[in-house]
Amino acid sequence: MRKTALGGIEGRRQFRTISLASLLQRLFSTFPNGWPGFGLLLLRLGLGLPVIYLGTVSLFAKPSEPITLAQSLISVAGGIFLLGGLWTPIMGTLLAIDGVWIALSFYLSHAADIVIPIFLAVLSASVAMLGPGAWSIDARLFGRRRLYRDRNSGRRPSS
């Protein structure tokens, strides 16, 4: 160990817990409440409803192609999960990949405009990075917990 210029002590790190903790912390949201939480709810609704709509329209338009069927099923399932706010970082990432996949398939086939799938992919990536907010199933399952410590634990009971 050696002293640093600011008066602290610097030791050799034997464990990489600090760097691992910062990586794992990025997977979890702070679940904001109030206006920011309401904004995240609106963002999830504004993304989930069009994704479900476009997925169901694509399912009924041409269900014979297996690639289109897979893209549509991913869109519908991901949109439903986003509406409820369940597994938001995972579903947002999956929908972003699906949106890029759809845009590339449109671009390669020259079939349609690629602006809408790219826009939905960008929104999906932003939802994956921001998290679900306080009004979601993720917040109920994985949100903040209060830990209460019993002040009498470890003491003899008074007689």
N, C-alpha and C positions, 0 to 999 in steps of 0.2 A: 504494500500500500504506500501511496505517496500523497503528499498534500498538494492541492491545486492552488492556483492564484487567488481564488475567491474564498479560501479558507476551508474548503471542503476536503474530504478524503476520497481519493479515487482508488478503487480496488480493481483487481482483475475479475472480470465476470466469468464465472465458471458455468453458469446456466444462461440460456438465451430466453429467459422468461419475459423480459421486458419487450424484446422485439416480437415474440410470439403473441403477447397480449395486445400489442398495437395492431397486428394483423387480424386477430380474432375480433377485436372491438369494431372493426369496420363492417362486420357482418350484421351487427345489431344496431338498431335505431334507438334514438332517445325517446321515441313515442311522444312527440309534442302534443299538447292539449291547447285549447282555446282557438284563436284565429289560425295559427300555423297548422294545427291538427285538422281544422275544418278545410283549409286549403289543400292539404294532402288527401282528404276525403273527396273533395271535388276533382282533384287530379286523377285519383283512382277511378271515380265514376266516369269522368270525361274520356278516359282511356279504355276502360273495361267495356262500356256499352258499344262504342264503334267497333272494337275488336270482335266482340261477340256477334254483332250484326254482320260485319263483313265475312266472318267465318261461316255463319249459317247460310248467307247468300251463296258463298262459294261451295258449300256442301251440296246445296240443292241445284246449283247451276250445272256442274259437270263432275259428278261423283265417280266417273269411270277411271280417271287417272289416279294411281296410288300416291303420287307425290302431292297432288292437289288435295287429296283426302287427308294426308298426314298434316299438311300445312293448315288446313281448315280445322282439324280436330285440335291441334296445338293452340290455334287462335281461340277457339270456343272455350276449351278447358282453362287456358291461361286467363282469359277475360273473366270467367266465373270466379276463379281464385282471387283475381285482383279486386273484383267487386266486394268480396267479403273481407279482403285484406289478409288472406291466409298465405303464408310462405311468400311474402311480397318480394324480397330480394331475388329469390330463385325464379319465381314466375315472371318478374320483370325482365330478368336476364334471358329467360327462355323466349319470351315474346319479342325481345329485341333481336335475338338471333333468328327467330322465325320471320320477323319483318324484313330483315336483310335478305333472308333466303327467298322470300316472296318477291322482293324487289329485283333480285338477281335473276330469278326465273322469268319475271316479266321483261326484264331488259334483254335477256338472251333470246326470248321468243318474239320480241317486238310486239307484244300483244296489247299492252296497256301502259298507262302512265305510271311511273315508279315513285311519284312524289308522295302519295298517301302511305304506302308501306314504309318508306323511309321516315316520314314524319311520325308514324306510330312507333317505329323502332326507336327513334330518339326519345319520344315520351316514355316508352317502356324502360329504357336505360335510365332515364332520370328518376322514375318511380323506384327502380331497383336501388339506386344510390341514395335516395332520400328516405326511403322506408315508408311504412304504412300509416303512421300517425296513431293517435290515441284511440280513435274510433275504428278499430279493426279487430279481427280475431287474433292476429299476431300480438296485439297489445294485451289482450286477455290471457293468452297462453304464455307469452314470453316477456311481458312488460315488467315494470318496476315492482319490486316486492319490498314490503316492510318487514324487517326482522325485529321481533320484540324479544328482549332478554328478560328472563325472570330474575328479579333482583334478589330473590330468596334462594336461588339455586346455589348449592355448595355450602349453605349455612345450616347450622342446626335449627330444627324447628323450635320456636319459643314455647316454653311450657308455663 
